[in-house]
Amino acid sequence: MSVYNLTVVIEKGEDGNFLALCPALQGCYADGETAAEALETIKGVIKMHIEDRLENGEYIPEEIYSSQLKIAV
C-alpha cells in the first residue's frame, strides 16, 4: 500500500456550501454543507481517483511543494 500526500483546498461558495478540491488530481472535487463534510467526502473521492489511475496504469502526480500567498489588490 502506498501513501500519498496531497493538498486539498476548501472554498466557501456564494450559496454557503463548501467545495473541496485536490489541485494535483485534475477533476477531483467534492462538496458539502460544511467544510468538514466536504473534506470527508473528498477523502473517498481521492481514494477512488487514485485506485482508478493505478488500475489503468496512469501516472499519479507527486506533489512537491504548496504555498499560500497573500495578494493585496
FIKOLKOL-60210 format. One record per atom (N, C-alpha, C, CB): chain; atom name; x, y, z; residue number from 1. Coordinates in nm, 4 decimals. Glycine has a CB too. Layout:
// FIKOLKOL-60210
+--------+-------+----------+----------+----------+-----+
| chaine | atome |       c1 |       c2 |       c3 | num |
+--------+-------+----------+----------+----------+-----+
|      A |    CA |        X |        Y |        Z | NUM |
...
+--------+-------+----------+----------+----------+-----+
//
This chain:
// FIKOLKOL-60210
+--------+-------+----------+----------+----------+-----+
| chaine | atome |       c1 |       c2 |       c3 | num |
+--------+-------+----------+----------+----------+-----+
|      A |     N |   0.0843 |  -0.1179 |   0.0000 |   1 |
|      A |    CA |   0.0000 |   0.0000 |   0.0000 |   1 |
|      A |     C |   0.0883 |   0.1235 |   0.0000 |   1 |
|      A |    CB |  -0.0956 |   0.0002 |   0.1213 |   1 |
|      A |     N |   0.0595 |   0.2163 |  -0.0890 |   2 |
|      A |    CA |   0.1319 |   0.3426 |  -0.0963 |   2 |
|      A |     C |   0.0544 |   0.4501 |  -0.0216 |   2 |
|      A |    CB |   0.1553 |   0.3844 |  -0.2432 |   2 |
|      A |     N |   0.1270 |   0.5487 |   0.0260 |   3 |
|      A |    CA |   0.0662 |   0.6635 |   0.0935 |   3 |
|      A |     C |   0.0982 |   0.7877 |   0.0105 |   3 |
|      A |    CB |   0.1187 |   0.6784 |   0.2422 |   3 |
|      A |     N |  -0.0028 |   0.8665 |  -0.0169 |   4 |
|      A |    CA |   0.0129 |   0.9875 |  -0.0972 |   4 |
|      A |     C |  -0.0170 |   1.1096 |  -0.0106 |   4 |
|      A |    CB |  -0.0802 |   0.9842 |  -0.2219 |   4 |
|      A |     N |   0.0683 |   1.2110 |  -0.0198 |   5 |
|      A |    CA |   0.0468 |   1.3378 |   0.0495 |   5 |
|      A |     C |  -0.0024 |   1.4388 |  -0.0526 |   5 |
|      A |    CB |   0.1775 |   1.3879 |   0.1204 |   5 |
|      A |     N |  -0.1273 |   1.4802 |  -0.0386 |   6 |
|      A |    CA |  -0.1885 |   1.5696 |  -0.1360 |   6 |
|      A |     C |  -0.2540 |   1.6883 |  -0.0667 |   6 |
|      A |    CB |  -0.2914 |   1.4942 |  -0.2206 |   6 |
|      A |     N |  -0.2459 |   1.8017 |  -0.1310 |   7 |
|      A |    CA |  -0.3115 |   1.9220 |  -0.0802 |   7 |
|      A |     C |  -0.4594 |   1.9203 |  -0.1185 |   7 |
|      A |    CB |  -0.2425 |   2.0497 |  -0.1349 |   7 |
|      A |     N |  -0.5432 |   1.9589 |  -0.0250 |   8 |
|      A |    CA |  -0.6859 |   1.9776 |  -0.0505 |   8 |
|      A |     C |  -0.7189 |   2.1222 |  -0.0157 |   8 |
|      A |    CB |  -0.7746 |   1.8762 |   0.0328 |   8 |
|      A |     N |  -0.7852 |   2.1894 |  -0.1076 |   9 |
|      A |    CA |  -0.8279 |   2.3282 |  -0.0877 |   9 |
|      A |     C |  -0.9777 |   2.3270 |  -0.0638 |   9 |
|      A |    CB |  -0.7907 |   2.4191 |  -0.2108 |   9 |
|      A |     N |  -1.0210 |   2.4005 |   0.0377 |  10 |
|      A |    CA |  -1.1652 |   2.4111 |   0.0656 |  10 |
|      A |     C |  -1.2065 |   2.5564 |   0.0463 |  10 |
|      A |    CB |  -1.1999 |   2.3616 |   0.2114 |  10 |
|      A |     N |  -1.3072 |   2.5753 |  -0.0366 |  11 |
|      A |    CA |  -1.3595 |   2.7089 |  -0.0650 |  11 |
|      A |     C |  -1.5056 |   2.7158 |  -0.0242 |  11 |
|      A |    CB |  -1.3431 |   2.7445 |  -0.2149 |  11 |
|      A |     N |  -1.5474 |   2.8324 |   0.0210 |  12 |
|      A |    CA |  -1.6883 |   2.8530 |   0.0532 |  12 |
|      A |     C |  -1.7534 |   2.9247 |  -0.0641 |  12 |
|      A |    CB |  -1.7055 |   2.9346 |   0.1860 |  12 |
|      A |     N |  -1.8598 |   2.8648 |  -0.1165 |  13 |
|      A |    CA |  -1.9292 |   2.9215 |  -0.2316 |  13 |
|      A |     C |  -2.0288 |   3.0286 |  -0.1931 |  13 |
|      A |    CB |  -1.9993 |   2.8135 |  -0.3074 |  13 |
|      A |     N |  -2.0783 |   3.0985 |  -0.2929 |  14 |
|      A |    CA |  -2.1777 |   3.2037 |  -0.2718 |  14 |
|      A |     C |  -2.3045 |   3.1491 |  -0.2090 |  14 |
|      A |    CB |  -2.2109 |   3.2723 |  -0.4031 |  14 |
|      A |     N |  -2.3344 |   3.0207 |  -0.2349 |  15 |
|      A |    CA |  -2.4553 |   2.9594 |  -0.1819 |  15 |
|      A |     C |  -2.4392 |   2.9116 |  -0.0380 |  15 |
|      A |    CB |  -2.4961 |   2.8440 |  -0.2689 |  15 |
|      A |     N |  -2.3178 |   2.9294 |   0.0187 |  16 |
|      A |    CA |  -2.2934 |   2.8891 |   0.1567 |  16 |
|      A |     C |  -2.2401 |   2.7476 |   0.1709 |  16 |
|      A |    CB |  -2.4188 |   2.9020 |   0.2351 |  16 |
|      A |     N |  -2.2437 |   2.6686 |   0.0627 |  17 |
|      A |    CA |  -2.1874 |   2.5346 |   0.0661 |  17 |
|      A |     C |  -2.0363 |   2.5402 |   0.0482 |  17 |
|      A |    CB |  -2.2510 |   2.4465 |  -0.0421 |  17 |
|      A |     N |  -1.9704 |   2.4293 |   0.0726 |  18 |
|      A |    CA |  -1.8252 |   2.4233 |   0.0660 |  18 |
|      A |     C |  -1.7820 |   2.3293 |  -0.0458 |  18 |
|      A |    CB |  -1.7663 |   2.3779 |   0.2007 |  18 |
|      A |     N |  -1.6752 |   2.3678 |  -0.1155 |  19 |
|      A |    CA |  -1.6178 |   2.2878 |  -0.2223 |  19 |
|      A |     C |  -1.4767 |   2.2498 |  -0.1821 |  19 |
|      A |    CB |  -1.6192 |   2.3643 |  -0.3578 |  19 |
|      A |     N |  -1.4466 |   2.1215 |  -0.1862 |  20 |
|      A |    CA |  -1.3117 |   2.0720 |  -0.1600 |  20 |
|      A |     C |  -1.2552 |   2.0225 |  -0.2919 |  20 |
|      A |    CB |  -1.3111 |   1.9583 |  -0.0511 |  20 |
|      A |     N |  -1.1333 |   2.0642 |  -0.3239 |  21 |
|      A |    CA |  -1.0710 |   2.0180 |  -0.4468 |  21 |
|      A |     C |  -0.9253 |   1.9833 |  -0.4234 |  21 |
|      A |    CB |  -1.0832 |   2.1235 |  -0.5559 |  21 |
|      A |     N |  -0.8761 |   1.8920 |  -0.5046 |  22 |
|      A |    CA |  -0.7383 |   1.8457 |  -0.4964 |  22 |
|      A |     C |  -0.6682 |   1.8909 |  -0.6242 |  22 |
|      A |    CB |  -0.7302 |   1.6891 |  -0.4779 |  22 |
|      A |     N |  -0.5891 |   1.9981 |  -0.6198 |  23 |
|      A |    CA |  -0.5270 |   2.0520 |  -0.7409 |  23 |
|      A |     C |  -0.4379 |   1.9527 |  -0.8158 |  23 |
|      A |    CB |  -0.4464 |   2.1720 |  -0.7053 |  23 |
|      A |     N |  -0.3739 |   1.8613 |  -0.7464 |  24 |
|      A |    CA |  -0.2836 |   1.7661 |  -0.8119 |  24 |
|      A |     C |  -0.3583 |   1.6626 |  -0.8950 |  24 |
|      A |    CB |  -0.1985 |   1.6957 |  -0.7082 |  24 |
|      A |     N |  -0.4852 |   1.6399 |  -0.8639 |  25 |
|      A |    CA |  -0.5647 |   1.5400 |  -0.9352 |  25 |
|      A |     C |  -0.6778 |   1.6115 |  -1.0080 |  25 |
|      A |    CB |  -0.6209 |   1.4314 |  -0.8373 |  25 |
|      A |     N |  -0.6519 |   1.6470 |  -1.1317 |  26 |
|      A |    CA |  -0.7458 |   1.7258 |  -1.2098 |  26 |
|      A |     C |  -0.8851 |   1.6632 |  -1.2100 |  26 |
|      A |    CB |  -0.6953 |   1.7412 |  -1.3522 |  26 |
|      A |     N |  -0.9859 |   1.7438 |  -1.1806 |  27 |
|      A |    CA |  -1.1237 |   1.6976 |  -1.1806 |  27 |
|      A |     C |  -1.1655 |   1.6281 |  -1.0528 |  27 |
|      A |    CB |  -1.1448 |   1.6063 |  -1.2943 |  27 |
|      A |     N |  -1.0801 |   1.6308 |  -0.9517 |  28 |
|      A |    CA |  -1.1086 |   1.5621 |  -0.8255 |  28 |
|      A |     C |  -1.1617 |   1.6650 |  -0.7253 |  28 |
|      A |    CB |  -0.9802 |   1.4898 |  -0.7698 |  28 |
|      A |     N |  -1.2931 |   1.6625 |  -0.7027 |  29 |
|      A |    CA |  -1.3543 |   1.7585 |  -0.6113 |  29 |
|      A |     C |  -1.4788 |   1.6988 |  -0.5469 |  29 |
|      A |    CB |  -1.3896 |   1.8888 |  -0.6851 |  29 |
|      A |     N |  -1.5232 |   1.7616 |  -0.4393 |  30 |
|      A |    CA |  -1.6443 |   1.7190 |  -0.3682 |  30 |
|      A |     C |  -1.7018 |   1.8413 |  -0.2990 |  30 |
|      A |    CB |  -1.6142 |   1.6035 |  -0.2647 |  30 |
|      A |     N |  -1.8292 |   1.8345 |  -0.2660 |  31 |
|      A |    CA |  -1.8897 |   1.9466 |  -0.1941 |  31 |
|      A |     C |  -1.9623 |   1.8964 |  -0.0705 |  31 |
|      A |    CB |  -1.9865 |   2.0241 |  -0.2852 |  31 |
|      A |     N |  -2.0027 |   1.9916 |   0.0126 |  32 |
|      A |    CA |  -2.0749 |   1.9582 |   0.1340 |  32 |
|      A |     C |  -2.1359 |   2.0821 |   0.1955 |  32 |
|      A |    CB |  -1.9832 |   1.8894 |   0.2337 |  32 |
|      A |     N |  -2.2260 |   2.0611 |   0.2885 |  33 |
|      A |    CA |  -2.2899 |   2.1732 |   0.3575 |  33 |
|      A |     C |  -2.1962 |   2.2371 |   0.4587 |  33 |
|      A |    CB |  -2.4174 |   2.1269 |   0.4269 |  33 |
|      A |     N |  -2.0953 |   2.1619 |   0.5031 |  34 |
|      A |    CA |  -1.9943 |   2.2151 |   0.5945 |  34 |
|      A |     C |  -1.8561 |   2.1831 |   0.5379 |  34 |
|      A |    CB |  -2.0112 |   2.1557 |   0.7387 |  34 |
|      A |     N |  -1.7543 |   2.2545 |   0.5866 |  35 |
|      A |    CA |  -1.6172 |   2.2268 |   0.5434 |  35 |
|      A |     C |  -1.5775 |   2.0846 |   0.5815 |  35 |
|      A |    CB |  -1.5188 |   2.3284 |   0.6053 |  35 |
|      A |     N |  -1.6177 |   2.0401 |   0.6999 |  36 |
|      A |    CA |  -1.5840 |   1.9052 |   0.7460 |  36 |
|      A |     C |  -1.6478 |   1.7994 |   0.6565 |  36 |
|      A |    CB |  -1.6292 |   1.8854 |   0.8915 |  36 |
|      A |     N |  -1.7712 |   1.8236 |   0.6145 |  37 |
|      A |    CA |  -1.8401 |   1.7283 |   0.5264 |  37 |
|      A |     C |  -1.7711 |   1.7219 |   0.3902 |  37 |
|      A |    CB |  -1.9890 |   1.7677 |   0.5090 |  37 |
|      A |     N |  -1.7348 |   1.8366 |   0.3351 |  38 |
|      A |    CA |  -1.6651 |   1.8401 |   0.2066 |  38 |
|      A |     C |  -1.5307 |   1.7693 |   0.2163 |  38 |
|      A |    CB |  -1.6453 |   1.9848 |   0.1599 |  38 |
|      A |     N |  -1.4586 |   1.7905 |   0.3261 |  39 |
|      A |    CA |  -1.3286 |   1.7259 |   0.3459 |  39 |
|      A |     C |  -1.3433 |   1.5750 |   0.3577 |  39 |
|      A |    CB |  -1.2598 |   1.7815 |   0.4705 |  39 |
|      A |     N |  -1.4403 |   1.5299 |   0.4327 |  40 |
|      A |    CA |  -1.4623 |   1.3861 |   0.4496 |  40 |
|      A |     C |  -1.5006 |   1.3207 |   0.3168 |  40 |
|      A |    CB |  -1.5719 |   1.3606 |   0.5546 |  40 |
|      A |     N |  -1.5827 |   1.3894 |   0.2389 |  41 |
|      A |    CA |  -1.6263 |   1.3353 |   0.1102 |  41 |
|      A |     C |  -1.5102 |   1.3262 |   0.0118 |  41 |
|      A |    CB |  -1.7380 |   1.4216 |   0.0514 |  41 |
|      A |     N |  -1.4252 |   1.4293 |   0.0086 |  42 |
|      A |    CA |  -1.3168 |   1.4276 |  -0.0897 |  42 |
|      A |     C |  -1.2133 |   1.3198 |  -0.0579 |  42 |
|      A |    CB |  -1.2491 |   1.5642 |  -0.0956 |  42 |
|      A |     N |  -1.2021 |   1.2792 |   0.0674 |  43 |
|      A |    CA |  -1.1096 |   1.1693 |   0.1004 |  43 |
|      A |     C |  -1.1461 |   1.0445 |   0.0214 |  43 |
|      A |    CB |  -1.1119 |   1.1388 |   0.2524 |  43 |
|      A |     N |  -1.2747 |   1.0116 |   0.0171 |  44 |
|      A |    CA |  -1.3195 |   0.8958 |  -0.0593 |  44 |
|      A |     C |  -1.3031 |   0.9156 |  -0.2087 |  44 |
|      A |    CB |  -1.4634 |   0.8658 |  -0.0279 |  44 |
|      A |     N |  -1.3290 |   1.0376 |  -0.2552 |  45 |
|      A |    CA |  -1.3152 |   1.0683 |  -0.3974 |  45 |
|      A |     C |  -1.1693 |   1.0534 |  -0.4402 |  45 |
|      A |    CB |  -1.3663 |   1.2114 |  -0.4277 |  45 |
|      A |     N |  -1.0771 |   1.1043 |  -0.3589 |  46 |
|      A |    CA |  -0.9341 |   1.0932 |  -0.3903 |  46 |
|      A |     C |  -0.8924 |   0.9472 |  -0.3956 |  46 |
|      A |    CB |  -0.8492 |   1.1690 |  -0.2865 |  46 |
|      A |     N |  -0.9369 |   0.8691 |  -0.2985 |  47 |
|      A |    CA |  -0.9014 |   0.7267 |  -0.2952 |  47 |
|      A |     C |  -0.9497 |   0.6563 |  -0.4220 |  47 |
|      A |    CB |  -0.9616 |   0.6586 |  -0.1701 |  47 |
|      A |     N |  -1.0744 |   0.6798 |  -0.4610 |  48 |
|      A |    CA |  -1.1280 |   0.6177 |  -0.5827 |  48 |
|      A |     C |  -1.0526 |   0.6656 |  -0.7067 |  48 |
|      A |    CB |  -1.2781 |   0.6486 |  -0.5971 |  48 |
|      A |     N |  -1.0188 |   0.7940 |  -0.7099 |  49 |
|      A |    CA |  -0.9480 |   0.8524 |  -0.8237 |  49 |
|      A |     C |  -0.8110 |   0.7862 |  -0.8403 |  49 |
|      A |    CB |  -0.9322 |   1.0052 |  -0.8054 |  49 |
|      A |     N |  -0.7377 |   0.7711 |  -0.7298 |  50 |
|      A |    CA |  -0.6054 |   0.7087 |  -0.7350 |  50 |
|      A |     C |  -0.6170 |   0.5615 |  -0.7718 |  50 |
|      A |    CB |  -0.5329 |   0.7242 |  -0.6003 |  50 |
|      A |     N |  -0.7122 |   0.4903 |  -0.7132 |  51 |
|      A |    CA |  -0.7312 |   0.3488 |  -0.7468 |  51 |
|      A |     C |  -0.7596 |   0.3310 |  -0.8957 |  51 |
|      A |    CB |  -0.8460 |   0.2891 |  -0.6639 |  51 |
|      A |     N |  -0.8420 |   0.4191 |  -0.9512 |  52 |
|      A |    CA |  -0.8748 |   0.4124 |  -1.0930 |  52 |
|      A |     C |  -0.7503 |   0.4359 |  -1.1782 |  52 |
|      A |    CB |  -0.9834 |   0.5151 |  -1.1279 |  52 |
|      A |     N |  -0.6709 |   0.5361 |  -1.1422 |  53 |
|      A |    CA |  -0.5472 |   0.5636 |  -1.2167 |  53 |
|      A |     C |  -0.4520 |   0.4445 |  -1.2103 |  53 |
|      A |    CB |  -0.4777 |   0.6895 |  -1.1614 |  53 |
|      A |     N |  -0.4386 |   0.3848 |  -1.0934 |  54 |
|      A |    CA |  -0.3494 |   0.2706 |  -1.0785 |  54 |
|      A |     C |  -0.3971 |   0.1525 |  -1.1630 |  54 |
|      A |    CB |  -0.3394 |   0.2298 |  -0.9314 |  54 |
|      A |     N |  -0.5269 |   0.1260 |  -1.1630 |  55 |
|      A |    CA |  -0.5828 |   0.0169 |  -1.2429 |  55 |
|      A |     C |  -0.5571 |   0.0365 |  -1.3916 |  55 |
|      A |    CB |  -0.7321 |   0.0045 |  -1.2179 |  55 |
|      A |     N |  -0.5540 |   0.1626 |  -1.4346 |  56 |
|      A |    CA |  -0.5333 |   0.1944 |  -1.5760 |  56 |
|      A |     C |  -0.3864 |   0.2218 |  -1.6093 |  56 |
|      A |    CB |  -0.6174 |   0.3146 |  -1.6145 |  56 |
|      A |     N |  -0.2980 |   0.2014 |  -1.5127 |  57 |
|      A |    CA |  -0.1558 |   0.2236 |  -1.5366 |  57 |
|      A |     C |  -0.1191 |   0.3688 |  -1.5584 |  57 |
|      A |    CB |  -0.1122 |   0.1447 |  -1.6538 |  57 |
|      A |     N |  -0.2013 |   0.4583 |  -1.5059 |  58 |
|      A |    CA |  -0.1770 |   0.6017 |  -1.5245 |  58 |
|      A |     C |  -0.0870 |   0.6571 |  -1.4144 |  58 |
|      A |    CB |  -0.3098 |   0.6785 |  -1.5273 |  58 |
|      A |     N |  -0.0221 |   0.7660 |  -1.4456 |  59 |
|      A |    CA |   0.0700 |   0.8339 |  -1.3559 |  59 |
|      A |     C |  -0.0045 |   0.8996 |  -1.2395 |  59 |
|      A |    CB |   0.1508 |   0.9384 |  -1.4326 |  59 |
|      A |     N |   0.0511 |   0.8891 |  -1.1213 |  60 |
|      A |    CA |  -0.0015 |   0.9599 |  -1.0035 |  60 |
|      A |     C |   0.0946 |   1.0752 |  -0.9752 |  60 |
|      A |    CB |  -0.0158 |   0.8632 |  -0.8768 |  60 |
|      A |     N |   0.0496 |   1.2000 |  -0.9862 |  61 |
|      A |    CA |   0.1384 |   1.3131 |  -0.9642 |  61 |
|      A |     C |   0.1947 |   1.3139 |  -0.8221 |  61 |
|      A |    CB |   0.0648 |   1.4432 |  -0.9917 |  61 |
|      A |     N |   0.3200 |   1.3525 |  -0.8101 |  62 |
|      A |    CA |   0.3831 |   1.3664 |  -0.6795 |  62 |
|      A |     C |   0.3884 |   1.5148 |  -0.6452 |  62 |
|      A |    CB |   0.5264 |   1.3027 |  -0.6780 |  62 |
|      A |     N |   0.3195 |   1.5502 |  -0.5404 |  63 |
|      A |    CA |   0.3161 |   1.6903 |  -0.5005 |  63 |
|      A |     C |   0.4473 |   1.7255 |  -0.4304 |  63 |
|      A |    CB |   0.1941 |   1.7189 |  -0.4079 |  63 |
|      A |     N |   0.5166 |   1.8259 |  -0.4800 |  64 |
|      A |    CA |   0.6466 |   1.8639 |  -0.4290 |  64 |
|      A |     C |   0.6368 |   1.9805 |  -0.3315 |  64 |
|      A |    CB |   0.7389 |   1.8993 |  -0.5433 |  64 |
|      A |     N |   0.5521 |   2.0741 |  -0.3603 |  65 |
|      A |    CA |   0.5506 |   2.1981 |  -0.2830 |  65 |
|      A |     C |   0.4154 |   2.2664 |  -0.2962 |  65 |
|      A |    CB |   0.6631 |   2.2926 |  -0.3291 |  65 |
|      A |     N |   0.3665 |   2.3225 |  -0.1875 |  66 |
|      A |    CA |   0.2483 |   2.4080 |  -0.1934 |  66 |
|      A |     C |   0.2712 |   2.5262 |  -0.1022 |  66 |
|      A |    CB |   0.1193 |   2.3307 |  -0.1533 |  66 |
|      A |     N |   0.2058 |   2.6346 |  -0.1329 |  67 |
|      A |    CA |   0.2252 |   2.7566 |  -0.0565 |  67 |
|      A |     C |   0.0971 |   2.8391 |  -0.0600 |  67 |
|      A |    CB |   0.3447 |   2.8380 |  -0.1117 |  67 |
|      A |     N |   0.0763 |   2.9144 |   0.0434 |  68 |
|      A |    CA |  -0.0377 |   3.0061 |   0.0458 |  68 |
|      A |     C |   0.0175 |   3.1480 |   0.0337 |  68 |
|      A |    CB |  -0.1238 |   2.9888 |   0.1775 |  68 |
|      A |     N |  -0.0400 |   3.2239 |  -0.0557 |  69 |
|      A |    CA |   0.0075 |   3.3595 |  -0.0812 |  69 |
|      A |     C |  -0.0986 |   3.4607 |  -0.0399 |  69 |
|      A |    CB |   0.0440 |   3.3774 |  -0.2298 |  69 |
|      A |     N |  -0.0551 |   3.5755 |   0.0090 |  70 |
|      A |    CA |  -0.1450 |   3.6876 |   0.0347 |  70 |
|      A |     C |  -0.1164 |   3.7925 |  -0.0727 |  70 |
|      A |    CB |  -0.1256 |   3.7465 |   0.1810 |  70 |
|      A |     N |  -0.2194 |   3.8320 |  -0.1444 |  71 |
|      A |    CA |  -0.2062 |   3.9284 |  -0.2516 |  71 |
|      A |     C |  -0.2939 |   4.0491 |  -0.2193 |  71 |
|      A |    CB |  -0.2448 |   3.8657 |  -0.3886 |  71 |
|      A |     N |  -0.2326 |   4.1646 |  -0.2108 |  72 |
|      A |    CA |  -0.3085 |   4.2881 |  -0.1849 |  72 |
|      A |     C |  -0.3467 |   4.3510 |  -0.3175 |  72 |
|      A |    CB |  -0.2261 |   4.3886 |  -0.0981 |  72 |
|      A |     N |  -0.4750 |   4.3859 |  -0.3288 |  73 |
|      A |    CA |  -0.5229 |   4.4484 |  -0.4523 |  73 |
|      A |     C |  -0.5962 |   4.5763 |  -0.4173 |  73 |
|      A |    CB |  -0.6152 |   4.3522 |  -0.5325 |  73 |
+--------+-------+----------+----------+----------+-----+
//
